[in-house]
Amino acid sequence: MTNIIFHNYEYVSGRKLYVLCQGKRSEPVTITSTVDGISVDDDWINLIKSELAKKHPNITFEFIPSVKGNTLADMVVAGTIPDLIFTHDGKIAPDEPLGFLEDITPMVKKYNVDLNKFNPKYLEDVKAGATNKTLYALPLDSKYHAMYYNKDIFDKFGAPYPTDGMSMDAVVELTKKVSRVEGGVEYRGLNTGSNIIWIAQAKNLFTVDHDKPIVNTEAWKKMFDFGKMIYTIPGNSWSSRTPKKQFYEDKTLAMFLFQNLFDELADATKDGLNWDVVQYPSFPDFPNTYPSTSTDIMLISKTSKNKDAAMQVIQVAISDEVQMARSKQGIVSVLKDPAIQKAFATDLKFLEGKNIQGIFKSHPAASPPISEYRQTAEGLVRRSFEDYLNNKGDVNTILRQAEENITKAIQESKSK
């Protein structure tokens, strides 16, 4: 016999009447999940499991790591797609042709999910990720961009520390003061993160719109020239060694433009990195704007046999309790509750005294245009920028070739 749990009630003529919540049953059920395109650590999974145990003890939540031979793509081919998928809004358009996405709106209505609790920007990001503006998922958390810097390098060369509100041009001038070879050690002043892509996004420059490349433009030419100016500053040349290793391990990178790094900076701080963080620098025509941020999401696969229980897992992931715990750990919440926002990173004691408030003085740029070919296009533009740095052609030729390469890649993808 199935036991039914009555969660809601209403009053009629002074009497309390219990109302059955559809789909909320007490029989044991296992919900499987995996990840695609983002990182999901044990703390995140364990937090969800802990809250599930309190609210839905009948639900067992299993996470299947994405490893070679058992990625989401492999699961799609094998027909073993889990109930839930952790991913980000930039993966929605590429995944639409695979057939496992499903409009989550009916489940949102069925479970009375209050969409007004979300910062509307993040809901819009999720909808904007779909070619038809369908709400395939609910947002979980987001990213920020900031400028991290090594205080010891600035002290060594007698240069002023970066500050909130700096322009990109001012950062370039500061880069010149801390880029040099000293005692046989090359100190690099600035790495822009993700090649040329992110600083371009801070000016609303993107690579592809649906199936049309949009890089052979005057704006992109100026951006390529700006990027080349940064990496031709004496001592700040392009390096094959990753900027994270230069910043964390070598401690030879003065300024680093990047997304959330607090989870990695804990160990680096213990290892002696003397750092701080300031607001992401901006261009005059896009003040207080950092690159567009991907919104992490959770979606229910169309093939799931346990969609009600899967929705209950999502409700736990977006609950005030879980979002508050995540915010305290330095994860940007998608909820607009001021208390949750104020709690950001308060559990991270190694951040005491850091300029955390500077991060939130900027807002993200517009989301990139919809395209399932975005990742391909961005990869080709990155390589084109490296060609430009290595003087393999003038900027007009390089960008014209980049556009041709993107067009070719899209045509080849369509013909498969």
C-alpha positions in Angstrom: 0.0 0.0 0.0 1.3 3.5 -0.9 1.4 6.0 1.9 0.5 9.5 0.9 2.1 12.6 2.5 -0.3 15.5 3.0 1.9 18.7 2.9 -0.5 21.5 2.3 -3.9 22.4 3.9 -6.6 25.0 3.6 -9.4 26.3 5.9 -13.0 25.9 4.8 -15.7 27.2 7.3 -13.2 27.1 10.1 -12.2 23.4 9.5 -8.6 22.5 8.4 -8.7 20.4 5.2 -5.6 18.7 4.0 -4.8 19.0 0.3 -2.6 16.4 -1.4 0.5 17.7 -3.2 0.6 16.0 -6.5 3.6 13.7 -6.9 4.8 13.9 -3.3 4.7 10.3 -2.3 6.7 8.5 0.4 7.8 5.5 -1.6 11.6 5.3 -2.0 12.9 6.7 -5.3 16.4 7.3 -6.6 17.2 10.3 -8.7 20.3 10.2 -10.8 22.3 13.2 -12.0 25.4 14.2 -13.9 27.3 17.3 -15.0 28.1 18.8 -18.3 30.2 21.9 -18.9 30.6 23.0 -15.3 32.3 21.8 -12.1 30.2 20.2 -9.3 32.2 19.4 -6.2 31.4 17.0 -3.3 30.4 19.9 -1.0 27.6 20.9 -3.4 26.3 17.3 -3.8 26.5 16.7 -0.1 24.6 19.9 0.7 21.8 18.8 -1.5 21.7 15.4 0.0 21.7 16.8 3.5 18.7 19.1 2.8 16.9 16.3 0.9 17.2 14.0 3.9 15.3 16.7 5.9 12.6 17.5 3.4 12.3 14.3 1.3 13.8 11.4 3.1 12.4 9.0 0.5 14.5 10.5 -2.2 18.0 9.1 -2.8 20.2 11.4 -4.8 23.0 9.9 -6.8 25.6 11.9 -8.7 27.4 10.3 -11.7 30.8 12.0 -12.4 31.5 13.0 -16.0 34.5 10.9 -17.0 36.0 9.8 -20.3 33.7 7.2 -21.7 30.8 8.2 -19.5 30.1 11.8 -20.3 26.6 13.2 -21.0 27.3 12.8 -24.7 28.1 9.1 -24.1 24.9 8.8 -22.1 22.8 10.3 -24.8 24.2 7.8 -27.3 23.6 4.9 -24.9 20.1 6.1 -24.0 21.0 6.2 -20.3 20.5 9.9 -19.6 20.1 10.7 -15.8 17.1 12.4 -14.4 18.9 15.6 -13.6 21.7 17.5 -15.3 23.9 20.2 -13.9 25.0 22.5 -16.7 25.1 26.1 -17.7 22.9 28.3 -19.9 25.5 28.3 -22.8 24.9 24.6 -23.3 21.2 24.9 -23.9 21.3 25.7 -27.6 23.9 23.1 -28.4 21.8 20.5 -26.5 18.5 21.3 -28.1 19.1 19.0 -31.2 19.9 16.1 -28.9 16.3 15.8 -27.8 16.6 15.5 -24.0 15.5 19.0 -23.1 11.9 19.6 -21.9 10.0 22.8 -21.0 10.0 22.9 -17.2 7.2 25.4 -17.0 4.5 22.8 -16.3 6.5 21.5 -13.3 7.1 25.0 -12.1 3.3 25.6 -12.0 2.6 22.2 -10.5 4.9 22.8 -7.6 4.1 26.5 -7.2 7.7 27.6 -7.6 7.9 31.3 -7.0 9.8 32.7 -9.9 9.8 36.1 -8.4 12.3 34.9 -5.8 15.0 34.9 -8.5 17.0 37.8 -9.7 15.2 38.3 -13.1 18.5 38.5 -15.0 19.3 34.9 -14.3 15.9 33.6 -15.4 16.3 35.7 -18.5 19.7 34.2 -19.1 18.2 30.7 -19.0 15.4 31.6 -21.4 17.9 33.5 -23.7 20.0 30.3 -23.9 17.2 28.6 -25.8 16.5 29.3 -29.5 12.8 29.6 -28.8 13.1 31.3 -25.3 11.7 28.1 -23.6 12.4 27.7 -19.9 14.2 24.4 -19.9 15.8 24.7 -16.5 16.0 26.7 -13.3 19.1 28.7 -12.3 21.3 27.6 -9.5 24.1 30.1 -9.2 26.2 32.4 -11.3 29.7 33.8 -11.8 31.3 37.1 -11.4 34.4 38.7 -13.0 37.0 40.6 -11.0 40.7 41.7 -11.1 42.9 39.8 -8.7 46.4 41.1 -8.0 49.6 40.2 -6.2 50.4 42.9 -3.7 54.1 41.7 -3.3 54.8 42.5 -7.0 53.5 46.0 -6.6 55.4 46.5 -3.4 58.6 45.1 -5.1 58.4 47.7 -7.9 57.0 50.6 -5.9 53.8 50.7 -8.0 50.4 51.7 -6.6 47.9 48.9 -6.1 44.9 48.6 -8.5 41.7 50.2 -7.2 38.0 49.8 -7.9 36.7 51.9 -10.8 39.7 51.6 -13.0 39.4 51.9 -16.7 41.0 49.4 -19.1 43.4 52.1 -20.3 44.5 52.8 -16.7 45.2 49.1 -16.1 47.3 49.0 -19.3 49.4 51.9 -17.9 49.7 50.1 -14.6 50.8 46.9 -16.4 53.7 48.8 -17.9 55.0 49.6 -14.3 55.0 45.9 -13.2 56.1 44.1 -16.3 59.8 43.4 -16.4 62.6 40.8 -16.0 64.2 41.2 -12.6 66.9 38.9 -11.3 66.3 36.5 -14.1 62.6 36.3 -13.3 60.0 37.5 -15.7 57.2 39.4 -14.0 54.1 39.7 -16.1 51.8 42.6 -15.5 48.5 41.4 -16.8 46.6 38.4 -18.1 43.2 39.1 -19.5 41.8 35.6 -18.9 40.3 33.4 -21.7 42.5 35.0 -24.4 40.6 37.8 -26.0 37.1 36.5 -25.5 36.2 37.9 -22.1 37.5 41.5 -22.5 35.6 41.6 -25.8 32.4 40.5 -24.0 32.9 43.5 -21.7 32.2 45.6 -24.8 29.3 43.4 -25.9 31.4 41.8 -28.7 30.5 38.3 -29.5 31.6 35.7 -32.1 28.5 34.2 -33.7 24.8 34.9 -33.9 22.8 31.7 -34.6 24.8 30.4 -37.6 26.3 33.7 -38.7 29.8 34.7 -37.6 30.1 38.3 -36.4 33.8 38.9 -36.0 35.0 40.6 -39.2 34.0 44.1 -37.9 35.7 47.4 -37.0 34.9 46.8 -33.4 36.7 43.4 -33.4 39.7 44.9 -35.2 40.0 47.5 -32.4 39.7 44.8 -29.8 42.4 42.7 -31.5 44.7 45.8 -31.6 43.9 46.5 -27.9 44.7 43.0 -26.9 47.9 43.0 -28.9 49.0 46.2 -27.2 48.6 44.5 -23.8 50.7 41.4 -24.8 53.4 43.4 -26.5 54.2 45.5 -23.4 57.8 44.6 -22.6 57.9 41.8 -20.1 54.2 41.0 -20.6 54.5 38.8 -23.7 52.2 35.8 -24.2 53.2 32.7 -22.2 52.4 29.0 -22.8 52.4 28.6 -19.0 48.9 28.9 -17.6 48.1 32.2 -15.9 46.8 30.4 -12.9 50.1 28.7 -12.3 51.9 32.0 -12.9 49.6 33.7 -10.3 49.3 30.9 -7.7 52.5 28.9 -7.9 55.2 31.1 -9.6 53.7 34.3 -8.0 55.0 36.2 -11.1 51.7 37.5 -12.5 50.8 40.9 -11.1 47.1 41.2 -12.3 44.7 38.5 -13.4 41.3 39.1 -14.9 39.1 36.1 -14.2 35.9 34.6 -12.8 35.3 33.2 -9.3 38.6 32.0 -7.8 38.0 31.9 -4.1 37.9 28.1 -4.0 41.4 28.0 -5.4 42.8 31.0 -3.6 42.4 29.3 -0.2 45.4 27.0 -0.8 47.3 29.7 -2.6 46.9 32.0 0.4 48.2 29.3 2.7 51.2 29.0 0.3 52.1 32.6 0.8 50.3 34.4 -2.0 49.7 38.0 -0.8 46.7 39.0 -2.9 43.6 41.2 -3.0 40.8 41.8 -5.5 39.2 44.9 -7.0 36.3 45.7 -9.4 36.7 44.5 -12.9 38.1 47.4 -15.1 35.8 48.7 -17.7 35.8 50.5 -21.0 34.5 54.1 -21.1 31.5 53.3 -23.3 30.6 50.3 -21.1 31.2 51.6 -17.5 31.0 49.2 -14.6 30.6 46.3 -16.9 32.4 42.9 -16.7 32.1 40.1 -19.2 28.9 38.2 -19.6 28.6 35.4 -17.0 27.2 32.0 -17.5 24.4 30.9 -15.2 24.6 27.4 -13.8 21.4 25.6 -14.1 19.7 22.3 -13.3 17.3 20.6 -15.8 15.1 17.6 -15.8 15.8 15.2 -18.7 12.8 14.5 -21.0 13.4 10.7 -20.5 13.2 10.8 -16.7 10.8 8.4 -15.2 10.8 10.3 -11.9 10.1 13.9 -12.9 8.2 14.7 -9.7 11.0 13.6 -7.4 13.5 15.3 -9.7 11.6 18.6 -9.4 11.7 18.2 -5.6 15.5 17.9 -5.8 15.6 21.1 -7.8 13.4 22.8 -5.2 15.9 21.8 -2.6 18.8 23.2 -4.7 17.1 26.6 -5.0 15.8 26.7 -1.5 16.7 29.6 0.8 18.6 27.2 3.1 20.8 25.8 0.3 21.3 29.2 -1.4 22.3 30.8 1.9 24.8 28.1 2.6 26.3 28.4 -0.9 26.4 32.2 -0.7 28.4 32.0 2.6 30.9 29.8 0.7 31.4 32.5 -1.9 29.0 31.3 -4.6 26.8 34.0 -6.2 23.2 33.2 -5.5 20.5 33.5 -8.1 18.0 34.6 -5.5 17.4 38.3 -4.8 17.0 38.0 -1.1 19.2 40.7 0.4 20.1 38.6 3.4 21.5 35.9 1.1 23.4 38.4 -0.9 24.8 40.0 2.2 26.1 36.7 3.4 28.4 36.3 0.4 31.7 34.6 1.4 31.2 35.2 5.1 32.3 31.6 5.9 35.6 32.0 4.1 37.8 33.3 6.9 40.9 33.7 4.6 39.0 36.5 2.9 38.9 38.7 6.0 40.2 42.1 5.0 39.9 41.5 1.3 38.0 44.0 -0.9 35.1 41.7 -1.6 32.6 44.5 -2.0 34.5 45.7 -5.0 33.4 42.7 -7.0 29.8 43.8 -7.0 30.3 47.3 -8.2 30.0 46.1 -11.8 27.3 44.2 -13.6 27.6 41.5 -16.3 27.5 42.4 -20.0 24.6 41.2 -22.1 24.3 37.5 -22.8 25.9 36.3 -26.1 23.5 35.8 -29.0 21.9 32.3 -29.3 24.1 29.8 -31.1 24.9 26.2 -30.8 28.2 27.0 -32.5 29.3 29.5 -29.9 32.1 27.4 -28.4 33.4 26.5 -31.8 33.5 30.1 -32.9 35.2 31.3 -29.7 37.9 28.7 -30.1 38.6 29.8 -33.6 38.8 33.4 -32.6 41.2 32.6 -29.7 43.5 30.9 -32.2 43.2 33.8 -34.6 44.2 36.2 -31.9 47.3 34.1 -31.2 48.1 34.2 -34.9 47.8 38.0 -34.7 50.1 38.1 -31.7 52.6 36.0 -33.6 52.5 38.4 -36.6 51.1 35.8 -39.0 49.0 38.5 -40.8 47.5 41.9 -40.5 44.3 42.3 -38.5 42.1 42.6 -41.5 43.4 39.4 -43.0 43.3 37.5 -39.7 39.7 38.4 -38.9 38.5 37.8 -42.4 40.1 34.3 -42.2 38.5 33.8 -38.8 35.1 34.5 -40.2 35.7 32.1 -43.1 36.9 29.4 -40.7 33.8 29.9 -38.5 31.5 29.7 -41.5 33.3 26.5 -42.7 33.0 24.9 -39.3 29.3 25.6 -39.1 28.7 24.2 -42.6 30.6 21.1 -41.7 28.6 20.7 -38.5 25.3 21.0 -40.4 26.3 18.4 -43.0 27.0 15.7 -40.4 
